[in-house]
Amino acid sequence: MLTSLQNPLVKQIRKLHSAKERNKQNLFILEGTHLLEEACAVDYPLINVCCTEQWQIMHRELWNTITRLSDRVEIVSAEVLKSMATTVQPDGVIATAAKGLQSQEVPFSGLVLGLETIQDPGNLGTMIRTAAAAGASGLWVSKNSVDLDNPKVLRASAGQWFRLPIGVSEDLKVTVEKARNAQMQIIATIPNAALTYWEIDWKRPSLILMGNEGAGLSKELTQMVNVQAKIPLAEGVESLNVAVSAALMLYEAQRQLNS
């Protein structure tokens, strides 16, 4: 059992709290039983898994799976586990995995989200989770958004990070142009748009563009939109959270597609 906070593996995992170190090591952190279950469900390769003795006893079947998928497994003390975790109350297990092994490509068909300069990891994770729940084909996120492998993004996605096709776009304008060439309609919410979001024909292949939490969608991307829609708001309400706005349109699309 690892009990020292100065153990090299413990120190290595603790460094992964920072984006700079995750890029340097080409690794990211998985925290909690549910995320680990989702990774194992798709056979995502694990590098290191550390858990408490109590967690191992309570999750024998999952333990057997991770020993097959992991390069290294270690039993650690509760104090050591807490020092490696980014959450206040870790549930007993933490793992590391290699970045960039998602194999599914985002198609230019169906229903896709395109996210520009999203900064809040909770928002990004929520939109990944919602897109998966609504049956979206995939999601593009601009390179200057919050890191896709930020621990809060993974937790907020509730494991759908491993299932939804997700791509990081080096230049979202180029991605949007490819979507247009594939005959997708490019949709964004504009406060003074003539159509409300439920008046859009969502049965057509659609790319929904969502902008930065504070600044909104850039002028360059707004000019590429060919379907503008508004989300009605009561007087005195300026805007909705970006993840809520995305959810409204995703589920209206699902409603029309299933009707």
N, C-alpha and C positions, 0 to 999 in steps of 0.2 A: 504493500500500500504506500502511495506517495503522501507524505505528511509535511514535506518542507516547501515553504513558499519560494525558496530559492532554487528549487529544482529547475534545470534547463528547459524541460518541456513546459512546465507551469509558466515560466517567464516568457517563453516563446508564444504561448497561447494568449497570455495577457497582452502582449504587444499587438495582437490582431484586433484590438479595440479600435485602432486608428486606421483610417483608409490608406494612409501612406505605407504602413507596415503590411496591410493586406495585399497591396499591389507589389510590394517588395518580395514577400514570401509566396505570392500567388496562391494564397489560401484565404478562406473565410470561416467564420464561426457559425456553428449550429447550436442553438441553446434550447433545451427542453425536449421532453419525450415526444410531443406531437410532431415537431419538425424532423426529429430523427426517424420517426415512423414513416413520414412522407418521403424522406430521402431513401429509406430502405425499400419502400414500395416501388420505386422506379429504379432500384439498383444503382443509385448514385454513389460512386466510390468515395469512401471515407479514408482520411489519413490517420487521424488520432481520435480516439474516444476515451473520455475520462468520466467516470461515474462513482458515486458513493457506493459503499457496500450495501446499504439499505435499498438503493435504487436497483442494483443488480438482483437482489433477492426478489423484489417486487415485479421485475420485468424479465423473467427468465427467457421467454420466447424471443423477445426483442434482443436480448443480450446474445443469444445464439446467432441471430442474424447479423448483428454488427461485428461479431468476431469473424464472420465470413467476409464481410465487405470492407473491413478496416485493416490498415497496415499495422496498427498498434492499438491495444486497449490497455487501460490502466485503472485500477481501483484507487481512489484518492479520498482523503479525509474531507469532511463537510467544509472545513475552513479553507482548504486548498481549492475546492470546487467554487466556493463563493468568490475567492480572489480572482478566478479566471472568468467569471460570468459578468455580463453587462447588465443583468437584471438584479433587482434588489433581493428577490427571494427565488433563487434558482431551484428547479424541481429535482435536481440530483444528477443531471447528465449534461455534458457539453462535448462537442465534437468539432473537428476541423476537416475541411474538404478543399479540393482544388477548384480554383476559379475557372469559369469558361467552359464547362463540360456539358452545358445544355445542348442537346443535339437537334431539337426541333426548330425548323426555320419558320419565321413569321410569313404567312402567305399573303399575297396581294389579292385577297378574295374574302368573302364573308364579311364579318364585322370585326374591325380592328381599332384599337386605341393608339393615338400618337401623342406622346407627352413631351412638352417642351419646358426645359429648365425647372422641373419639379424639385423643390428643395427639402420638403418635409418627408422624412422616411416613412412616417405613418401614413401620409397621403399616398405615396407610391405603393406601399404594401397593400393598402386598402383597395386601390384601383386594380392591382393585380388580382386580388381575391375576388373582387366584384366582376371583373371581366371574365374570369374563369367560371364564376357562378352563373353568369348570364349567357354562357355559351359562345363567347367571343373567339375568333380564330387566333388572336394573338395581340401583342402589344409592342409598340416601339417606344423607346425612351431616348431623349437626346443625350449626347455624351456629357453635356454640362449639367445634367441633373444629379441628384444625390446618388451615391454609389449603389448599384443594384444589389451588391452583396453586403450592404450595411445591415448589422444584426436586427435593427428595428424594422427594416423593410421585410426581412424574412419572417419575423414574428407577425407583423401586421398582415402578411399575405396568407397566414394560417396554413402554410405548406403548399399553397397553389403556385408559389415560385418555381417548384419543381415540375409542375404539370402544364402550365400555360406557356406556349411558345412566346419567348421574349427576345427582342433584339435591341442592342444599343446602336443608335444611329449616329454615325460620324457627322452627318449633315442632314438634318431633318428635312430641309428643302428638297434635297435629292430624293429622299425616301418618299416624300409627298408626290413628287413628279412621277416616280415609278408607279405609285398608286393610281395617279390620274391616267397614265398610259395603259394601265390594266383595267380601265373603265370603272374605277371606284369613284363614288361621289365623295367629295372632301367637305366635311361638315364641321362647323364651329358655332359656338353660341355668341351672339352679338346682341347687346341690350335693345337696340332699336330695329331688330330684324322683323320682317313682315310675318314670317311663319313662327308658330310655337313649335316646340320640339316634337309634339305628337302629330303634327301635320306633315312631317317629313315621310317620304316613302322609304321606310327602312327595309323593304324587301330587296332593294338594290344593294350591291356590295358597297360598303361604307367604311371610310376612315374618319374617325372622330378625333379632332385635334383639341387638346386641352393645354392651356398655357400656365405660366408661372403663377404661384399663389398670390403674389402681390401685383405684378406687372401685367398679368394676362398673356394672351397670345401675341407674339411679335407682329409688327406691321408686315414683315416679309411673308410670314406664313398666312396671315389674314388675307393678303392679296391673292393667295393660291386657293382660297376656299371658294367652292361653287354652290354650296348650300348653306345659307345662314339661318339660324334659328334662335329663338329666345326662350328663356325659362321665366314664366310670369312670376313676379315678386310683389308682395304686398307693399304698400306705400311706406317709405322710410327704410326699407331693406335694400341695401346697396348690392349685395351679391351673395352667392352661396359658396360653401367650401368646394374646392375643385373636385374632390372625390365624390361628394354628393351630386354635383352636376353630372359627372360622368355616369354615376349609377342611374340617374333618372333616364338618361338617353339610352344606356345599354338595356335597361329593362323595358323601355318602350319599343326598342328594336326587337327584343325577344317576344314581346306581346304580339307585335305585328307578324313576325315570322312564324309564330305558332298558331295564329288565328286562321 
